[in-house]
Amino acid sequence: MDLDQHPGKKIQWIIDHYEKGNKAAFARRVSLKGPTIDSYINEKTKPGYDAVQNILRAYPEINIDWFILNQGPKKRELSDTELDALEENHRLRKGISDLYQLYVEGDKK
């Protein structure tokens, strides 16, 4: 791997791999604005500490050594406790999404 790989390439990989190319979903998940994400991907700027922290918190399966130091695999092994927490987080996100859809669209049944 190129040791000078720009973080924007890594962010694009995360978007492609975890969000199926949906930049808006990534932006929401990491609490950043779309233009900010675009500036990272286009290599105009590099993410600061807070942005990196948000990304790594939102995607705990990302190997911090790969993301920051260009070392090791892209993904890291998760413990059973971490896997359980991720599964619970996914259930909560799904529930919130379902409630939002019901609120916005109403009960169409």
C-alpha positions in Angstrom: 0.0 0.0 0.0 1.2 3.5 -0.8 2.6 4.9 2.5 1.4 8.4 1.5 -2.1 7.3 0.6 -4.4 10.3 1.2 -7.2 9.7 3.8 -9.7 10.7 1.2 -9.0 7.4 -0.6 -9.7 5.5 2.6 -12.9 7.5 3.2 -14.0 6.6 -0.3 -13.3 2.9 0.4 -15.4 3.1 3.6 -18.3 4.8 1.7 -18.1 2.2 -1.1 -17.7 -0.8 1.2 -20.1 0.1 4.1 -22.5 2.6 2.6 -22.7 1.2 -1.0 -21.4 4.4 -2.3 -23.9 6.6 -0.5 -22.0 9.7 0.6 -25.0 11.2 2.3 -25.5 8.1 4.5 -21.8 8.3 5.4 -22.0 12.0 6.2 -25.0 11.4 8.5 -23.3 8.5 10.2 -20.1 10.5 11.0 -21.9 13.8 11.6 -20.1 15.7 8.8 -21.5 17.8 6.0 -21.4 16.6 2.4 -19.1 19.3 1.1 -16.6 18.4 3.9 -16.7 14.7 2.8 -16.2 15.8 -0.8 -13.2 17.9 0.1 -11.6 14.9 1.7 -12.4 12.6 -1.2 -11.1 15.1 -3.7 -7.9 15.4 -1.6 -8.3 19.2 -1.1 -8.2 18.8 2.6 -7.4 16.1 5.2 -9.7 15.2 8.1 -8.8 16.7 11.4 -8.8 14.9 14.8 -12.5 15.3 15.4 -13.5 14.0 12.0 -11.1 11.0 12.3 -12.5 10.3 15.7 -16.1 10.4 14.4 -15.2 8.1 11.5 -13.5 5.5 13.7 -16.4 5.6 16.2 -19.0 5.2 13.5 -17.0 2.3 11.9 -15.4 0.4 14.9 -14.4 -2.5 12.6 -12.0 -0.2 10.7 -8.4 -0.8 11.8 -7.1 2.4 13.3 -3.5 1.5 12.2 -4.6 1.2 8.6 -6.6 4.4 8.7 -4.0 6.6 10.3 -0.6 4.8 9.8 -1.2 2.9 6.5 -0.3 -0.3 8.3 -2.1 -3.7 8.6 -5.4 -4.8 7.3 -8.4 -2.5 6.6 -10.6 -4.3 9.1 -9.8 -5.4 12.6 -11.0 -8.4 14.6 -13.9 -7.5 17.0 -14.4 -9.1 20.3 -17.7 -10.8 21.2 -18.6 -7.9 23.4 -18.0 -5.5 20.5 -20.0 -7.6 18.1 -22.9 -7.7 20.6 -22.8 -3.9 20.9 -22.7 -3.4 17.1 -25.7 -5.7 16.7 -27.6 -3.8 19.4 -26.6 -0.5 17.7 -27.9 -1.8 14.4 -31.2 -2.9 16.0 -31.6 0.6 17.5 -30.8 2.4 14.3 -33.3 0.2 12.4 -36.0 1.0 15.0 -35.3 4.7 14.8 -35.4 4.5 11.0 -38.7 2.6 11.1 -40.2 5.2 13.6 -39.0 8.1 11.4 -40.6 6.5 8.3 -43.9 6.0 10.1 -43.8 9.6 11.3 -42.9 11.0 7.9 -45.0 8.7 5.7 -47.8 7.9 8.2 -49.4 4.5 8.6 -50.3 3.5 5.0 -51.7 0.1 6.0 
